[in-house]
């Protein structure tokens, strides 16, 4: 084999140490509360629940 392609044991340990320092542990888990943002789709319309049946009778039946 060509000596340029075969690494020494010390080089392999150094690379392994660098990999372990960078990728040695998983990132902290993300809580479910932090993954979801809750907000209303549209602002509530105050006139939506302002229906008065008596007003309808007065306008259209009298």
Secondary structure, DSSP 8 states (H G I E B T S, - for coil): --TTTS--HHHHHHHHHHHHHHHSS------HHHH-----SS---TTTT---HHHHHHHHH-
